[in-house]
Amino acid sequence: MNGAELFLLGRTLMKIGEEAIPTEGVGPRSTSTRSMLIVMLDVYAHTDTTVGEVALRTGLPQSAVSACVARLREAGSILTATDPADRRRSLIRRNPEITGRRAEVAASPIDNALGAALGTEDSASIAETVTLLEQLAERLSPDVLGRLR
């Protein structure tokens, strides 16, 4: 496998993951699920951060980060507070309480989305692939990103 193939595999896995995240009752969305997750994970890794800092770290446009922060705040996944050092800015942090939406997303299985991507309804094949993905996830947790440039 080369770098391009690995990149394409990652993109495929992201699309399957996006399909597996429940969207019923979420309402109209101006931001993608991918952007939402990128912003949320960055905020969770960097407490008391700002929209500008998230934009710099993630490479997302500041307007997209602002839209994601607004949606994440509305969903209860993050909290914001006025920055005491600069009252024009808001500090963003993880909400320590697990909201209903966070619990729903965390509990949503990937089986249907994975089966659709694999083109099968064979539960044994889907279960085997889930096991392989879990093994890969153990080795390549989000923590490894800190070791890359």
KEVOGU-184384 format. One record per atom (N, C-alpha, C): residue in three letters; atom name; x, y negated, z; residue number from 0. Coordinates in steps of 0.1 Angstrom, whole numbers, always signed. Layout:
BEGIN
+-----+----+-------+-------+-------+-----+
|  aa | at |    px |    py |    pz |   i |
+-----+----+-------+-------+-------+-----+
| ALA | CA |     X |     Y |     Z | NUM |
...
+-----+----+-------+-------+-------+-----+
***
This chain:
BEGIN
+-----+----+-------+-------+-------+-----+
|  aa | at |    px |    py |    pz |   i |
+-----+----+-------+-------+-------+-----+
| MET |  N |    +9 |   +12 |    +0 |   0 |
| MET | CA |    +0 |    +0 |    +0 |   0 |
| MET |  C |    +9 |   -12 |    +0 |   0 |
| ASN |  N |    +5 |   -22 |    -8 |   1 |
| ASN | CA |   +13 |   -35 |    -9 |   1 |
| ASN |  C |    +5 |   -46 |    -2 |   1 |
| GLY |  N |   +11 |   -58 |    -1 |   2 |
| GLY | CA |    +4 |   -69 |    +6 |   2 |
| GLY |  C |    -9 |   -73 |    -1 |   2 |
| ALA |  N |   -10 |   -72 |   -14 |   3 |
| ALA | CA |   -22 |   -76 |   -21 |   3 |
| ALA |  C |   -33 |   -66 |   -18 |   3 |
| GLU |  N |   -30 |   -53 |   -18 |   4 |
| GLU | CA |   -40 |   -42 |   -14 |   4 |
| GLU |  C |   -44 |   -44 |    +0 |   4 |
| LEU |  N |   -35 |   -47 |    +9 |   5 |
| LEU | CA |   -39 |   -49 |   +23 |   5 |
| LEU |  C |   -48 |   -61 |   +25 |   5 |
| PHE |  N |   -45 |   -72 |   +17 |   6 |
| PHE | CA |   -53 |   -83 |   +18 |   6 |
| PHE |  C |   -68 |   -80 |   +13 |   6 |
| LEU |  N |   -69 |   -73 |    +2 |   7 |
| LEU | CA |   -82 |   -69 |    -3 |   7 |
| LEU |  C |   -89 |   -60 |    +6 |   7 |
| LEU |  N |   -82 |   -51 |   +13 |   8 |
| LEU | CA |   -88 |   -42 |   +23 |   8 |
| LEU |  C |   -94 |   -51 |   +34 |   8 |
| GLY |  N |   -86 |   -60 |   +39 |   9 |
| GLY | CA |   -91 |   -69 |   +49 |   9 |
| GLY |  C |  -103 |   -77 |   +45 |   9 |
| ARG |  N |  -103 |   -82 |   +33 |  10 |
| ARG | CA |  -115 |   -89 |   +28 |  10 |
| ARG |  C |  -127 |   -80 |   +27 |  10 |
| THR |  N |  -125 |   -68 |   +23 |  11 |
| THR | CA |  -136 |   -58 |   +22 |  11 |
| THR |  C |  -142 |   -56 |   +36 |  11 |
| LEU |  N |  -133 |   -54 |   +46 |  12 |
| LEU | CA |  -137 |   -51 |   +60 |  12 |
| LEU |  C |  -144 |   -64 |   +66 |  12 |
| MET |  N |  -140 |   -76 |   +62 |  13 |
| MET | CA |  -147 |   -88 |   +67 |  13 |
| MET |  C |  -161 |   -88 |   +61 |  13 |
| LYS |  N |  -162 |   -85 |   +49 |  14 |
| LYS | CA |  -176 |   -85 |   +43 |  14 |
| LYS |  C |  -185 |   -75 |   +49 |  14 |
| ILE |  N |  -180 |   -63 |   +52 |  15 |
| ILE | CA |  -188 |   -52 |   +59 |  15 |
| ILE |  C |  -191 |   -57 |   +73 |  15 |
| GLY |  N |  -182 |   -63 |   +80 |  16 |
| GLY | CA |  -185 |   -69 |   +93 |  16 |
| GLY |  C |  -195 |   -80 |   +92 |  16 |
| GLU |  N |  -195 |   -88 |   +83 |  17 |
| GLU | CA |  -205 |   -99 |   +81 |  17 |
| GLU |  C |  -219 |   -93 |   +79 |  17 |
| GLU |  N |  -219 |   -82 |   +71 |  18 |
| GLU | CA |  -232 |   -75 |   +69 |  18 |
| GLU |  C |  -238 |   -69 |   +81 |  18 |
| ALA |  N |  -229 |   -65 |   +90 |  19 |
| ALA | CA |  -233 |   -57 |  +102 |  19 |
| ALA |  C |  -238 |   -67 |  +113 |  19 |
| ILE |  N |  -235 |   -80 |  +112 |  20 |
| ILE | CA |  -239 |   -89 |  +123 |  20 |
| ILE |  C |  -253 |   -93 |  +120 |  20 |
| PRO |  N |  -262 |   -91 |  +130 |  21 |
| PRO | CA |  -276 |   -94 |  +129 |  21 |
| PRO |  C |  -278 |  -109 |  +127 |  21 |
| THR |  N |  -288 |  -112 |  +118 |  22 |
| THR | CA |  -290 |  -126 |  +115 |  22 |
| THR |  C |  -305 |  -130 |  +117 |  22 |
| GLU |  N |  -313 |  -120 |  +121 |  23 |
| GLU | CA |  -328 |  -123 |  +123 |  23 |
| GLU |  C |  -329 |  -133 |  +134 |  23 |
| GLY |  N |  -338 |  -143 |  +131 |  24 |
| GLY | CA |  -341 |  -153 |  +141 |  24 |
| GLY |  C |  -330 |  -164 |  +143 |  24 |
| VAL |  N |  -320 |  -163 |  +135 |  25 |
| VAL | CA |  -309 |  -173 |  +136 |  25 |
| VAL |  C |  -313 |  -187 |  +130 |  25 |
| GLY |  N |  -321 |  -186 |  +120 |  26 |
| GLY | CA |  -326 |  -198 |  +113 |  26 |
| GLY |  C |  -316 |  -202 |  +102 |  26 |
| PRO |  N |  -318 |  -213 |   +96 |  27 |
| PRO | CA |  -310 |  -218 |   +85 |  27 |
| PRO |  C |  -296 |  -220 |   +90 |  27 |
| ARG |  N |  -286 |  -216 |   +82 |  28 |
| ARG | CA |  -272 |  -218 |   +86 |  28 |
| ARG |  C |  -264 |  -226 |   +76 |  28 |
| SER |  N |  -257 |  -236 |   +80 |  29 |
| SER | CA |  -249 |  -244 |   +71 |  29 |
| SER |  C |  -234 |  -239 |   +72 |  29 |
| THR |  N |  -232 |  -229 |   +80 |  30 |
| THR | CA |  -218 |  -224 |   +81 |  30 |
| THR |  C |  -218 |  -209 |   +79 |  30 |
| SER |  N |  -208 |  -204 |   +74 |  31 |
| SER | CA |  -207 |  -189 |   +72 |  31 |
| SER |  C |  -204 |  -182 |   +85 |  31 |
| THR |  N |  -208 |  -169 |   +85 |  32 |
| THR | CA |  -205 |  -161 |   +96 |  32 |
| THR |  C |  -190 |  -160 |   +99 |  32 |
| ARG |  N |  -183 |  -159 |   +88 |  33 |
| ARG | CA |  -168 |  -158 |   +89 |  33 |
| ARG |  C |  -163 |  -170 |   +95 |  33 |
| SER |  N |  -167 |  -182 |   +91 |  34 |
| SER | CA |  -162 |  -194 |   +98 |  34 |
| SER |  C |  -166 |  -195 |  +112 |  34 |
| MET |  N |  -178 |  -191 |  +115 |  35 |
| MET | CA |  -182 |  -191 |  +129 |  35 |
| MET |  C |  -173 |  -182 |  +138 |  35 |
| LEU |  N |  -170 |  -170 |  +133 |  36 |
| LEU | CA |  -162 |  -161 |  +141 |  36 |
| LEU |  C |  -148 |  -166 |  +142 |  36 |
| ILE |  N |  -143 |  -172 |  +131 |  37 |
| ILE | CA |  -129 |  -177 |  +132 |  37 |
| ILE |  C |  -128 |  -188 |  +142 |  37 |
| VAL |  N |  -138 |  -197 |  +142 |  38 |
| VAL | CA |  -138 |  -208 |  +152 |  38 |
| VAL |  C |  -140 |  -203 |  +166 |  38 |
| MET |  N |  -149 |  -194 |  +168 |  39 |
| MET | CA |  -152 |  -189 |  +181 |  39 |
| MET |  C |  -140 |  -182 |  +187 |  39 |
| LEU |  N |  -133 |  -173 |  +179 |  40 |
| LEU | CA |  -121 |  -166 |  +184 |  40 |
| LEU |  C |  -110 |  -176 |  +187 |  40 |
| ASP |  N |  -109 |  -186 |  +179 |  41 |
| ASP | CA |   -98 |  -196 |  +182 |  41 |
| ASP |  C |  -101 |  -203 |  +195 |  41 |
| VAL |  N |  -114 |  -207 |  +197 |  42 |
| VAL | CA |  -117 |  -214 |  +209 |  42 |
| VAL |  C |  -115 |  -205 |  +221 |  42 |
| TYR |  N |  -119 |  -192 |  +220 |  43 |
| TYR | CA |  -117 |  -183 |  +231 |  43 |
| TYR |  C |  -102 |  -181 |  +234 |  43 |
| ALA |  N |   -93 |  -182 |  +224 |  44 |
| ALA | CA |   -79 |  -181 |  +227 |  44 |
| ALA |  C |   -72 |  -193 |  +232 |  44 |
| HIS |  N |   -79 |  -205 |  +230 |  45 |
| HIS | CA |   -73 |  -218 |  +233 |  45 |
| HIS |  C |   -83 |  -226 |  +241 |  45 |
| THR |  N |   -83 |  -225 |  +254 |  46 |
| THR | CA |   -93 |  -232 |  +262 |  46 |
| THR |  C |   -90 |  -247 |  +262 |  46 |
| ASP |  N |  -101 |  -255 |  +264 |  47 |
| ASP | CA |  -100 |  -269 |  +264 |  47 |
| ASP |  C |   -93 |  -274 |  +251 |  47 |
| THR |  N |   -97 |  -270 |  +240 |  48 |
| THR | CA |   -92 |  -274 |  +227 |  48 |
| THR |  C |  -101 |  -284 |  +221 |  48 |
| THR |  N |   -97 |  -290 |  +210 |  49 |
| THR | CA |  -106 |  -300 |  +203 |  49 |
| THR |  C |  -109 |  -295 |  +189 |  49 |
| VAL |  N |  -118 |  -301 |  +182 |  50 |
| VAL | CA |  -122 |  -298 |  +169 |  50 |
| VAL |  C |  -109 |  -299 |  +159 |  50 |
| GLY |  N |  -102 |  -310 |  +161 |  51 |
| GLY | CA |   -90 |  -312 |  +153 |  51 |
| GLY |  C |   -80 |  -301 |  +155 |  51 |
| GLU |  N |   -78 |  -297 |  +167 |  52 |
| GLU | CA |   -68 |  -287 |  +170 |  52 |
| GLU |  C |   -72 |  -273 |  +164 |  52 |
| VAL |  N |   -85 |  -270 |  +165 |  53 |
| VAL | CA |   -90 |  -258 |  +159 |  53 |
| VAL |  C |   -89 |  -258 |  +144 |  53 |
| ALA |  N |   -91 |  -270 |  +138 |  54 |
| ALA | CA |   -90 |  -271 |  +123 |  54 |
| ALA |  C |   -75 |  -269 |  +119 |  54 |
| LEU |  N |   -66 |  -275 |  +127 |  55 |
| LEU | CA |   -52 |  -273 |  +123 |  55 |
| LEU |  C |   -48 |  -258 |  +124 |  55 |
| ARG |  N |   -52 |  -251 |  +135 |  56 |
| ARG | CA |   -48 |  -237 |  +137 |  56 |
| ARG |  C |   -54 |  -228 |  +127 |  56 |
| THR |  N |   -67 |  -231 |  +123 |  57 |
| THR | CA |   -74 |  -221 |  +115 |  57 |
| THR |  C |   -73 |  -224 |  +100 |  57 |
| GLY |  N |   -70 |  -236 |   +97 |  58 |
| GLY | CA |   -69 |  -240 |   +83 |  58 |
| GLY |  C |   -83 |  -244 |   +77 |  58 |
| LEU |  N |   -93 |  -244 |   +85 |  59 |
| LEU | CA |  -107 |  -247 |   +81 |  59 |
| LEU |  C |  -108 |  -263 |   +81 |  59 |
| PRO |  N |  -116 |  -268 |   +72 |  60 |
| PRO | CA |  -118 |  -283 |   +72 |  60 |
| PRO |  C |  -125 |  -287 |   +85 |  60 |
| GLN |  N |  -121 |  -299 |   +90 |  61 |
| GLN | CA |  -126 |  -304 |  +103 |  61 |
| GLN |  C |  -141 |  -305 |  +102 |  61 |
| SER |  N |  -147 |  -308 |   +91 |  62 |
| SER | CA |  -162 |  -308 |   +90 |  62 |
| SER |  C |  -168 |  -295 |   +93 |  62 |
| ALA |  N |  -162 |  -284 |   +87 |  63 |
| ALA | CA |  -167 |  -270 |   +89 |  63 |
| ALA |  C |  -165 |  -266 |  +104 |  63 |
| VAL |  N |  -154 |  -270 |  +110 |  64 |
| VAL | CA |  -152 |  -267 |  +124 |  64 |
| VAL |  C |  -162 |  -274 |  +133 |  64 |
| SER |  N |  -165 |  -287 |  +130 |  65 |
| SER | CA |  -175 |  -294 |  +137 |  65 |
| SER |  C |  -189 |  -288 |  +136 |  65 |
| ALA |  N |  -193 |  -283 |  +124 |  66 |
| ALA | CA |  -205 |  -276 |  +122 |  66 |
| ALA |  C |  -206 |  -263 |  +130 |  66 |
| CYS |  N |  -195 |  -256 |  +130 |  67 |
| CYS | CA |  -194 |  -243 |  +137 |  67 |
| CYS |  C |  -195 |  -246 |  +152 |  67 |
| VAL |  N |  -188 |  -256 |  +157 |  68 |
| VAL | CA |  -189 |  -259 |  +171 |  68 |
| VAL |  C |  -203 |  -263 |  +175 |  68 |
| ALA |  N |  -210 |  -270 |  +167 |  69 |
| ALA | CA |  -224 |  -274 |  +170 |  69 |
| ALA |  C |  -233 |  -261 |  +171 |  69 |
| ARG |  N |  -231 |  -252 |  +162 |  70 |
| ARG | CA |  -239 |  -240 |  +162 |  70 |
| ARG |  C |  -236 |  -231 |  +174 |  70 |
| LEU |  N |  -223 |  -230 |  +176 |  71 |
| LEU | CA |  -218 |  -221 |  +188 |  71 |
| LEU |  C |  -223 |  -227 |  +201 |  71 |
| ARG |  N |  -223 |  -241 |  +202 |  72 |
| ARG | CA |  -228 |  -247 |  +214 |  72 |
| ARG |  C |  -243 |  -245 |  +216 |  72 |
| GLU |  N |  -250 |  -246 |  +205 |  73 |
| GLU | CA |  -265 |  -244 |  +205 |  73 |
| GLU |  C |  -268 |  -229 |  +208 |  73 |
| ALA |  N |  -260 |  -220 |  +204 |  74 |
| ALA | CA |  -262 |  -206 |  +207 |  74 |
| ALA |  C |  -257 |  -202 |  +221 |  74 |
| GLY |  N |  -250 |  -211 |  +228 |  75 |
| GLY | CA |  -245 |  -209 |  +241 |  75 |
| GLY |  C |  -232 |  -202 |  +242 |  75 |
| SER |  N |  -225 |  -200 |  +231 |  76 |
| SER | CA |  -213 |  -192 |  +231 |  76 |
| SER |  C |  -201 |  -201 |  +236 |  76 |
| ILE |  N |  -202 |  -214 |  +234 |  77 |
| ILE | CA |  -191 |  -223 |  +239 |  77 |
| ILE |  C |  -197 |  -234 |  +247 |  77 |
| LEU |  N |  -189 |  -241 |  +254 |  78 |
| LEU | CA |  -193 |  -253 |  +262 |  78 |
| LEU |  C |  -184 |  -264 |  +257 |  78 |
| THR |  N |  -189 |  -276 |  +258 |  79 |
| THR | CA |  -181 |  -288 |  +255 |  79 |
| THR |  C |  -182 |  -298 |  +266 |  79 |
| ALA |  N |  -172 |  -306 |  +268 |  80 |
| ALA | CA |  -172 |  -317 |  +278 |  80 |
| ALA |  C |  -163 |  -328 |  +272 |  80 |
| THR |  N |  -166 |  -340 |  +277 |  81 |
| THR | CA |  -158 |  -352 |  +273 |  81 |
| THR |  C |  -144 |  -350 |  +278 |  81 |
| ASP |  N |  -135 |  -353 |  +269 |  82 |
| ASP | CA |  -120 |  -353 |  +273 |  82 |
| ASP |  C |  -117 |  -365 |  +282 |  82 |
| PRO |  N |  -113 |  -362 |  +294 |  83 |
| PRO | CA |  -111 |  -374 |  +303 |  83 |
| PRO |  C |   -99 |  -382 |  +299 |  83 |
| ALA |  N |   -90 |  -377 |  +291 |  84 |
| ALA | CA |   -79 |  -384 |  +286 |  84 |
| ALA |  C |   -82 |  -393 |  +274 |  84 |
| ASP |  N |   -93 |  -389 |  +267 |  85 |
| ASP | CA |   -97 |  -397 |  +255 |  85 |
| ASP |  C |  -112 |  -395 |  +253 |  85 |
| ARG |  N |  -120 |  -404 |  +259 |  86 |
| ARG | CA |  -134 |  -402 |  +260 |  86 |
| ARG |  C |  -141 |  -401 |  +246 |  86 |
| ARG |  N |  -134 |  -403 |  +235 |  87 |
| ARG | CA |  -140 |  -402 |  +222 |  87 |
| ARG |  C |  -140 |  -387 |  +217 |  87 |
| ARG |  N |  -132 |  -379 |  +224 |  88 |
| ARG | CA |  -131 |  -365 |  +220 |  88 |
| ARG |  C |  -138 |  -356 |  +230 |  88 |
| SER |  N |  -142 |  -344 |  +225 |  89 |
| SER | CA |  -148 |  -334 |  +233 |  89 |
| SER |  C |  -138 |  -322 |  +234 |  89 |
| LEU |  N |  -137 |  -317 |  +246 |  90 |
| LEU | CA |  -130 |  -304 |  +248 |  90 |
| LEU |  C |  -139 |  -293 |  +247 |  90 |
| ILE |  N |  -134 |  -282 |  +241 |  91 |
| ILE | CA |  -143 |  -271 |  +238 |  91 |
| ILE |  C |  -137 |  -259 |  +245 |  91 |
| ARG |  N |  -146 |  -251 |  +251 |  92 |
| ARG | CA |  -141 |  -239 |  +258 |  92 |
| ARG |  C |  -151 |  -228 |  +257 |  92 |
| ARG |  N |  -147 |  -216 |  +260 |  93 |
| ARG | CA |  -156 |  -204 |  +260 |  93 |
| ARG |  C |  -166 |  -205 |  +271 |  93 |
| ASN |  N |  -179 |  -201 |  +268 |  94 |
| ASN | CA |  -188 |  -200 |  +279 |  94 |
| ASN |  C |  -186 |  -187 |  +286 |  94 |
| PRO |  N |  -183 |  -187 |  +299 |  95 |
| PRO | CA |  -180 |  -175 |  +306 |  95 |
| PRO |  C |  -192 |  -165 |  +307 |  95 |
| GLU |  N |  -204 |  -171 |  +306 |  96 |
| GLU | CA |  -216 |  -163 |  +306 |  96 |
| GLU |  C |  -219 |  -157 |  +293 |  96 |
| ILE |  N |  -223 |  -144 |  +293 |  97 |
| ILE | CA |  -227 |  -137 |  +281 |  97 |
| ILE |  C |  -241 |  -141 |  +277 |  97 |
| THR |  N |  -243 |  -148 |  +266 |  98 |
| THR | CA |  -256 |  -152 |  +261 |  98 |
| THR |  C |  -263 |  -140 |  +254 |  98 |
| GLY |  N |  -276 |  -141 |  +252 |  99 |
| GLY | CA |  -283 |  -131 |  +245 |  99 |
| GLY |  C |  -278 |  -128 |  +231 |  99 |
| ARG |  N |  -274 |  -139 |  +224 | 100 |
| ARG | CA |  -269 |  -138 |  +211 | 100 |
| ARG |  C |  -256 |  -131 |  +211 | 100 |
| ARG |  N |  -247 |  -134 |  +220 | 101 |
| ARG | CA |  -234 |  -127 |  +221 | 101 |
| ARG |  C |  -235 |  -113 |  +224 | 101 |
| ALA |  N |  -245 |  -110 |  +233 | 102 |
| ALA | CA |  -247 |   -96 |  +236 | 102 |
| ALA |  C |  -253 |   -88 |  +224 | 102 |
| GLU |  N |  -262 |   -95 |  +217 | 103 |
| GLU | CA |  -268 |   -88 |  +205 | 103 |
| GLU |  C |  -257 |   -85 |  +194 | 103 |
| VAL |  N |  -249 |   -95 |  +192 | 104 |
| VAL | CA |  -238 |   -93 |  +182 | 104 |
| VAL |  C |  -228 |   -82 |  +186 | 104 |
| ALA |  N |  -225 |   -82 |  +199 | 105 |
| ALA | CA |  -215 |   -72 |  +204 | 105 |
| ALA |  C |  -221 |   -58 |  +204 | 105 |
| ALA |  N |  -234 |   -57 |  +205 | 106 |
| ALA | CA |  -240 |   -44 |  +206 | 106 |
| ALA |  C |  -245 |   -39 |  +192 | 106 |
| SER |  N |  -243 |   -47 |  +182 | 107 |
| SER | CA |  -248 |   -43 |  +168 | 107 |
| SER |  C |  -239 |   -33 |  +162 | 107 |
| PRO |  N |  -244 |   -21 |  +158 | 108 |
| PRO | CA |  -236 |   -11 |  +152 | 108 |
| PRO |  C |  -233 |   -14 |  +137 | 108 |
| ILE |  N |  -222 |    -8 |  +132 | 109 |
| ILE | CA |  -218 |   -11 |  +119 | 109 |
| ILE |  C |  -223 |    +0 |  +109 | 109 |
| ASP |  N |  -229 |   +10 |  +114 | 110 |
| ASP | CA |  -232 |   +22 |  +106 | 110 |
| ASP |  C |  -240 |   +18 |   +93 | 110 |
| ASN |  N |  -250 |   +10 |   +93 | 111 |
| ASN | CA |  -258 |    +7 |   +81 | 111 |
| ASN |  C |  -250 |    +0 |   +71 | 111 |
| ALA |  N |  -243 |   -10 |   +76 | 112 |
| ALA | CA |  -234 |   -18 |   +66 | 112 |
| ALA |  C |  -223 |   -10 |   +61 | 112 |
| LEU |  N |  -217 |    -1 |   +69 | 113 |
| LEU | CA |  -206 |    +7 |   +64 | 113 |
| LEU |  C |  -212 |   +18 |   +54 | 113 |
| GLY |  N |  -223 |   +23 |   +57 | 114 |
| GLY | CA |  -229 |   +33 |   +48 | 114 |
| GLY |  C |  -233 |   +27 |   +35 | 114 |
| ALA |  N |  -238 |   +15 |   +35 | 115 |
| ALA | CA |  -241 |    +8 |   +22 | 115 |
| ALA |  C |  -228 |    +5 |   +15 | 115 |
| ALA |  N |  -217 |    +1 |   +21 | 116 |
| ALA | CA |  -204 |    -1 |   +15 | 116 |
| ALA |  C |  -198 |   +12 |    +9 | 116 |
| LEU |  N |  -200 |   +23 |   +16 | 117 |
| LEU | CA |  -195 |   +36 |   +12 | 117 |
| LEU |  C |  -204 |   +42 |    +2 | 117 |
| GLY |  N |  -216 |   +37 |    +1 | 118 |
| GLY | CA |  -226 |   +43 |    -9 | 118 |
| GLY |  C |  -231 |   +57 |    -4 | 118 |
| THR |  N |  -232 |   +58 |    +9 | 119 |
| THR | CA |  -237 |   +71 |   +15 | 119 |
| THR |  C |  -246 |   +69 |   +27 | 119 |
| GLU |  N |  -254 |   +78 |   +29 | 120 |
| GLU | CA |  -262 |   +79 |   +41 | 120 |
| GLU |  C |  -258 |   +91 |   +50 | 120 |
| ASP |  N |  -247 |   +97 |   +46 | 121 |
| ASP | CA |  -242 |  +109 |   +53 | 121 |
| ASP |  C |  -236 |  +104 |   +67 | 121 |
| SER |  N |  -243 |  +108 |   +77 | 122 |
| SER | CA |  -239 |  +103 |   +91 | 122 |
| SER |  C |  -225 |  +108 |   +95 | 122 |
| ALA |  N |  -221 |  +120 |   +90 | 123 |
| ALA | CA |  -208 |  +125 |   +94 | 123 |
| ALA |  C |  -197 |  +117 |   +87 | 123 |
| SER |  N |  -199 |  +114 |   +74 | 124 |
| SER | CA |  -189 |  +105 |   +67 | 124 |
| SER |  C |  -188 |   +92 |   +73 | 124 |
| ILE |  N |  -199 |   +86 |   +77 | 125 |
| ILE | CA |  -199 |   +73 |   +83 | 125 |
| ILE |  C |  -192 |   +73 |   +97 | 125 |
| ALA |  N |  -195 |   +83 |  +105 | 126 |
| ALA | CA |  -189 |   +85 |  +118 | 126 |
| ALA |  C |  -174 |   +87 |  +117 | 126 |
| GLU |  N |  -170 |   +94 |  +107 | 127 |
| GLU | CA |  -155 |   +97 |  +105 | 127 |
| GLU |  C |  -149 |   +83 |  +101 | 127 |
| THR |  N |  -155 |   +75 |   +93 | 128 |
| THR | CA |  -149 |   +62 |   +89 | 128 |
| THR |  C |  -149 |   +53 |  +101 | 128 |
| VAL |  N |  -159 |   +53 |  +109 | 129 |
| VAL | CA |  -160 |   +45 |  +122 | 129 |
| VAL |  C |  -148 |   +49 |  +131 | 129 |
| THR |  N |  -146 |   +62 |  +132 | 130 |
| THR | CA |  -135 |   +66 |  +141 | 130 |
| THR |  C |  -121 |   +61 |  +135 | 130 |
| LEU |  N |  -119 |   +62 |  +122 | 131 |
| LEU | CA |  -107 |   +57 |  +116 | 131 |
| LEU |  C |  -105 |   +42 |  +118 | 131 |
| LEU |  N |  -116 |   +34 |  +117 | 132 |
| LEU | CA |  -116 |   +20 |  +119 | 132 |
| LEU |  C |  -113 |   +17 |  +134 | 132 |
| GLU |  N |  -118 |   +25 |  +143 | 133 |
| GLU | CA |  -116 |   +22 |  +157 | 133 |
| GLU |  C |  -101 |   +25 |  +160 | 133 |
| GLN |  N |   -95 |   +35 |  +154 | 134 |
| GLN | CA |   -81 |   +38 |  +156 | 134 |
| GLN |  C |   -72 |   +27 |  +150 | 134 |
| LEU |  N |   -76 |   +21 |  +139 | 135 |
| LEU | CA |   -69 |   +10 |  +133 | 135 |
| LEU |  C |   -70 |    -2 |  +141 | 135 |
| ALA |  N |   -82 |    -5 |  +147 | 136 |
| ALA | CA |   -84 |   -16 |  +155 | 136 |
| ALA |  C |   -76 |   -16 |  +168 | 136 |
| GLU |  N |   -74 |    -4 |  +173 | 137 |
| GLU | CA |   -65 |    -2 |  +185 | 137 |
| GLU |  C |   -51 |    -7 |  +182 | 137 |
| ARG |  N |   -46 |    -4 |  +170 | 138 |
| ARG | CA |   -33 |    -7 |  +167 | 138 |
| ARG |  C |   -31 |   -22 |  +162 | 138 |
| LEU |  N |   -42 |   -27 |  +156 | 139 |
| LEU | CA |   -41 |   -40 |  +150 | 139 |
| LEU |  C |   -52 |   -49 |  +157 | 139 |
| SER |  N |   -51 |   -51 |  +170 | 140 |
| SER | CA |   -60 |   -60 |  +177 | 140 |
| SER |  C |   -57 |   -75 |  +173 | 140 |
| PRO |  N |   -66 |   -84 |  +175 | 141 |
| PRO | CA |   -64 |   -98 |  +172 | 141 |
| PRO |  C |   -51 |  -103 |  +179 | 141 |
| ASP |  N |   -46 |   -97 |  +189 | 142 |
| ASP | CA |   -34 |  -101 |  +196 | 142 |
| ASP |  C |   -22 |  -101 |  +187 | 142 |
| VAL |  N |   -22 |   -92 |  +177 | 143 |
| VAL | CA |   -10 |   -91 |  +168 | 143 |
| VAL |  C |    -8 |  -103 |  +159 | 143 |
| LEU |  N |   -19 |  -111 |  +157 | 144 |
| LEU | CA |   -18 |  -123 |  +149 | 144 |
| LEU |  C |    -7 |  -133 |  +155 | 144 |
| GLY |  N |    -6 |  -133 |  +168 | 145 |
| GLY | CA |    +4 |  -142 |  +174 | 145 |
| GLY |  C |   +19 |  -138 |  +170 | 145 |
| ARG |  N |   +21 |  -126 |  +165 | 146 |
| ARG | CA |   +34 |  -122 |  +161 | 146 |
| ARG |  C |   +37 |  -125 |  +147 | 146 |
| LEU |  N |   +27 |  -130 |  +140 | 147 |
| LEU | CA |   +29 |  -133 |  +126 | 147 |
| LEU |  C |   +32 |  -148 |  +124 | 147 |
| ARG |  N |   +37 |  -152 |  +113 | 148 |
| ARG | CA |   +40 |  -167 |  +111 | 148 |
| ARG |  C |   +28 |  -175 |  +110 | 148 |
+-----+----+-------+-------+-------+-----+
***
